[in-house]
Amino acid sequence: MYGPEDRHEVTVGGTARMLEYWSVFASGTYDLQFGVLTSDAVGFSYSDECFSYTMTYGEIRNSTTLEVTQTVGFNISFRTIGDFGSNSSTFASQ
């Protein structure tokens, strides 16, 4: 079948401030139909009045083959200059 498919998923995420400028965050998506965790991510960030930095790590799983794709990303933002960031998804395993 071509086109959009119905998904039966639950996604949960949260953020916790650790210190004045530091926080950690995480999220996950669970496929209710296949009974597998289809994606999860964790990261941390630093943000003050003139600079912010975010680093993330995530995994995405195919519901049927369970092939795992890992991603690593970062973003640096200077309030007066602009943003710089990257997201790499070149890691794959089974």
C-alpha positions as CSV (number, residue, x, y, z in Angstrom):
1,M,0.0,0.0,0.0
2,Y,1.3,3.4,-0.8
3,G,0.6,6.6,1.0
4,P,0.3,7.4,4.7
5,E,0.0,4.6,7.2
6,D,-1.8,4.7,10.6
7,R,0.6,4.9,13.5
8,H,-0.1,3.8,17.0
9,E,2.6,5.5,19.1
10,V,3.1,7.2,22.4
11,T,5.8,9.9,22.8
12,V,7.0,11.2,26.1
13,G,9.6,13.9,26.7
14,G,10.9,16.0,29.5
15,T,13.5,18.6,30.5
16,A,15.1,19.3,33.9
17,R,17.1,22.4,34.8
18,M,20.2,21.2,36.7
19,L,22.0,24.5,37.5
20,E,21.3,28.1,36.6
21,Y,22.3,27.8,33.0
22,W,22.4,24.0,32.5
23,S,19.6,21.6,31.7
24,V,19.2,18.0,30.5
25,F,16.4,16.5,28.4
26,A,15.2,13.2,27.0
27,S,12.4,11.8,24.9
28,G,11.1,8.5,23.7
29,T,8.5,7.1,21.3
30,Y,7.0,3.7,21.8
31,D,5.1,1.8,19.0
32,L,2.0,0.3,20.6
33,Q,1.2,-1.9,17.6
34,F,4.7,-3.6,17.4
35,G,5.7,-3.3,21.0
36,V,9.0,-1.6,20.4
37,L,10.7,1.6,21.3
38,T,11.0,3.3,17.9
39,S,13.1,6.3,19.0
40,D,14.8,7.8,21.9
41,A,17.0,10.9,22.5
42,V,19.0,12.5,25.3
43,G,20.9,15.7,25.5
44,F,22.1,18.6,27.6
45,S,22.2,22.3,27.0
46,Y,23.8,25.5,28.4
47,S,22.1,28.8,27.8
48,D,22.9,32.3,29.2
49,E,22.1,35.8,28.1
50,C,24.6,35.8,25.2
51,F,25.5,32.2,24.3
52,S,23.8,28.8,24.1
53,Y,25.1,25.3,23.4
54,T,23.1,22.1,22.9
55,M,24.4,18.5,22.4
56,T,22.1,15.6,21.5
57,Y,22.3,11.8,21.0
58,G,19.4,9.8,19.6
59,E,18.4,6.4,18.2
60,I,15.7,5.6,15.6
61,R,14.6,2.1,15.1
62,N,12.6,0.6,12.2
63,S,9.5,-1.0,13.8
64,T,9.7,-4.1,11.6
65,T,13.4,-4.8,11.0
66,L,14.7,-3.2,14.3
67,E,17.5,-1.6,12.3
68,V,19.0,1.2,14.5
69,T,20.2,4.5,13.2
70,Q,22.1,6.7,15.7
71,T,22.3,10.4,15.5
72,V,24.6,12.9,17.2
73,G,24.0,16.7,17.0
74,F,25.1,20.0,18.4
75,N,24.1,23.6,18.0
76,I,26.0,26.7,19.1
77,S,24.2,30.0,19.1
78,F,25.6,33.5,19.7
79,R,22.8,36.0,20.4
80,T,24.4,38.8,18.3
81,I,26.1,36.7,15.6
82,G,23.9,33.7,14.7
83,D,23.8,29.9,14.9
84,F,26.1,27.1,14.0
85,G,25.3,23.4,14.2
86,S,25.5,19.9,12.8
87,N,23.5,16.7,12.9
88,S,25.2,13.4,11.9
89,S,23.2,10.2,11.2
90,T,26.0,8.1,9.7
91,F,26.0,5.4,12.4
92,A,23.9,2.4,11.7
93,S,23.7,-1.0,13.4
94,Q,21.4,-4.0,13.9
